[in-house]
Amino acid sequence: MSPLTSVDRKKTAVICMDYQIMNLGALPKEKANMLISNANKVMAAARKKGVQVIFIEIQKGEKTPETEIHPQMVRLPGELVFTKKKSAPFSTTNFDEKMKKAGIDTLVIMGIYTGGCVVSTVKWAAEMDYQMFVLSDCCAEHDDEFHKVLMEKLLTHKATVVTANGFIDILAKI
């Protein structure tokens, strides 16, 4: 796969997955704060360039305060929120239908956890012919080595893996 080097603002969506209180609270505070900061920077840069921002949350049981999207995540009125029941949004929501209807063919993926929602979403999206960026420092795992292996060895086969700042630099060119 050739790495992506540009985006079309009208055909791209930034996907912020599972940035929920329960998931970020299970990570070391310093790591959680870094993820929130990086994700908010990416979303602000995307919005400035007219790129759609979408939130995806996982809800396997009843909604509780811990399942809410983290309050430090900057969400704007009107931004879509999909609630899924499994790791990837494709099987339990109308996410694909909404993306296709909006003309979205490129996904920029940020998510907690790398081995869960990120890998699952990349695999589904690749099967559905989306182009993808995965933002390595906007994704996390409990085990940093596992995260690193997924980013460097697995996800690079289906997506362009870059940092938050690397993607912001790509956005700056449009």
C-alpha positions as CSV (number, residue, x, y, z in Angstrom):
1,M,0.0,0.0,0.0
2,S,1.3,3.4,-0.9
3,P,1.2,5.9,2.0
4,L,-1.4,8.7,1.6
5,T,0.2,12.2,1.5
6,S,-2.9,14.4,1.0
7,V,-6.6,14.5,1.8
8,D,-9.7,15.9,0.1
9,R,-11.6,17.9,2.8
10,K,-15.0,16.9,1.3
11,K,-14.2,13.2,1.2
12,T,-12.5,12.8,4.6
13,A,-13.8,12.3,8.1
14,V,-11.9,12.3,11.4
15,I,-13.2,9.5,13.5
16,C,-12.7,9.8,17.3
17,M,-13.6,6.3,18.8
18,D,-14.2,5.3,22.3
19,Y,-12.7,8.4,24.0
20,Q,-14.9,7.6,26.9
21,I,-14.4,8.2,30.6
22,M,-14.1,4.4,31.3
23,N,-11.4,3.9,28.7
24,L,-9.3,6.9,29.3
25,G,-9.7,6.4,33.1
26,A,-8.1,2.9,32.7
27,L,-4.9,4.4,31.3
28,P,-2.2,6.2,33.2
29,K,-3.3,9.8,33.7
30,E,-0.3,11.2,31.8
31,K,-1.1,9.0,28.8
32,A,-4.8,9.9,28.9
33,N,-4.0,13.6,29.0
34,M,-1.7,13.3,26.0
35,L,-4.3,11.4,24.0
36,I,-7.0,14.0,24.8
37,S,-4.6,16.9,23.9
38,N,-3.5,15.3,20.6
39,A,-7.0,14.3,19.6
40,N,-8.4,17.8,20.3
41,K,-5.5,19.4,18.3
42,V,-6.3,17.1,15.3
43,M,-10.0,17.8,15.5
44,A,-9.5,21.6,15.7
45,A,-7.2,21.5,12.7
46,A,-9.7,19.4,10.8
47,R,-12.6,21.6,11.6
48,K,-10.6,24.7,10.5
49,K,-10.1,23.0,7.1
50,G,-13.7,21.9,6.8
51,V,-13.1,18.2,7.4
52,Q,-15.9,16.5,9.2
53,V,-15.4,15.2,12.8
54,I,-17.3,12.2,14.0
55,F,-17.5,10.6,17.5
56,I,-18.1,6.9,18.0
57,E,-18.8,5.5,21.4
58,I,-19.2,1.9,22.6
59,Q,-22.2,1.0,24.6
60,K,-22.5,-2.7,25.6
61,G,-25.0,-2.3,28.5
62,E,-26.8,0.5,30.1
63,K,-25.5,4.1,29.7
64,T,-23.7,5.2,32.8
65,P,-21.5,8.2,33.6
66,E,-18.4,6.1,32.8
67,T,-19.6,5.4,29.3
68,E,-20.0,9.1,28.4
69,I,-17.5,10.7,26.0
70,H,-14.8,12.2,28.2
71,P,-15.7,15.8,29.1
72,Q,-12.3,17.2,28.0
73,M,-13.0,16.1,24.4
74,V,-14.1,19.1,22.4
75,R,-17.4,18.3,20.6
76,L,-19.2,20.9,18.6
77,P,-23.0,21.0,18.1
78,G,-24.2,19.0,15.1
79,E,-21.2,16.6,15.0
80,L,-22.4,13.1,14.5
81,V,-22.1,10.6,17.3
82,F,-22.5,6.9,16.5
83,T,-23.2,4.4,19.3
84,K,-21.9,0.9,18.6
85,K,-22.2,-2.4,20.4
86,K,-19.0,-4.0,19.1
87,S,-15.4,-2.9,18.4
88,A,-15.9,-1.5,14.9
89,P,-18.8,0.8,14.1
90,F,-19.6,-1.0,10.8
91,S,-21.5,-4.0,12.2
92,T,-23.9,-2.4,14.7
93,T,-24.6,1.1,13.3
94,N,-25.4,2.8,9.9
95,F,-21.9,4.3,9.9
96,D,-20.9,3.0,6.4
97,E,-24.3,4.1,4.9
98,K,-23.9,7.6,6.3
99,M,-20.2,7.9,5.1
100,K,-21.0,6.7,1.6
101,K,-24.1,9.0,1.4
102,A,-21.8,11.9,2.5
103,G,-19.2,11.0,-0.1
104,I,-16.6,10.1,2.5
105,D,-13.9,7.7,1.2
106,T,-11.1,8.5,3.6
107,L,-11.1,7.9,7.4
108,V,-8.7,9.4,9.9
109,I,-8.8,7.0,12.8
110,M,-8.1,7.8,16.5
111,G,-9.2,5.3,19.1
112,I,-8.9,3.7,22.5
113,Y,-7.8,0.8,22.2
114,T,-5.5,0.0,19.4
115,G,-6.0,-3.8,19.6
116,G,-9.7,-3.4,19.7
117,C,-11.6,-0.6,17.9
118,V,-8.7,0.6,15.9
119,V,-7.6,-2.8,14.4
120,S,-11.3,-3.8,13.9
121,T,-12.2,-0.6,12.2
122,V,-9.2,-0.7,9.9
123,K,-9.9,-4.2,8.9
124,W,-13.6,-3.5,8.1
125,A,-12.9,-0.2,6.4
126,A,-10.2,-1.8,4.2
127,E,-12.7,-4.4,3.1
128,M,-15.1,-1.6,2.2
129,D,-12.5,0.3,0.2
130,Y,-11.9,3.2,2.4
131,Q,-8.5,4.9,2.4
132,M,-7.2,5.5,6.0
133,F,-4.9,7.3,8.2
134,V,-4.3,6.0,11.7
135,L,-2.9,8.5,14.1
136,S,-0.4,6.6,16.2
137,D,-0.3,9.1,19.2
138,C,-4.1,9.4,19.2
139,C,-4.5,5.6,19.9
140,A,-3.4,3.7,22.9
141,E,-3.2,0.3,24.5
142,H,-2.4,-0.8,28.1
143,D,0.8,-2.4,26.8
144,D,3.0,0.1,24.9
145,E,5.0,-2.6,23.1
146,F,1.8,-4.2,21.8
147,H,0.6,-0.8,20.6
148,K,4.0,-0.2,18.8
149,V,3.9,-3.6,17.1
150,L,0.3,-3.0,15.9
151,M,1.3,0.5,14.5
152,E,4.5,-0.6,12.9
153,K,3.8,-4.1,11.7
154,L,0.0,-4.6,11.3
155,L,-1.8,-1.4,10.6
156,T,0.7,-0.2,8.0
157,H,-0.5,-2.9,5.6
158,K,-4.0,-1.2,5.4
159,A,-3.5,2.4,6.4
160,T,-1.0,5.3,6.5
161,V,0.2,5.5,10.1
162,V,1.3,9.0,11.1
163,T,1.4,11.1,14.3
164,A,-1.1,13.8,15.1
165,N,1.4,16.5,14.1
166,G,2.1,14.6,10.9
167,F,-1.6,14.6,10.0
168,I,-1.9,18.3,10.9
169,D,0.9,19.0,8.5
170,I,-1.0,17.1,5.8
171,L,-4.1,19.2,6.6
172,A,-2.0,22.4,6.3
173,K,-1.5,21.7,2.6
174,I,-5.2,21.8,1.7
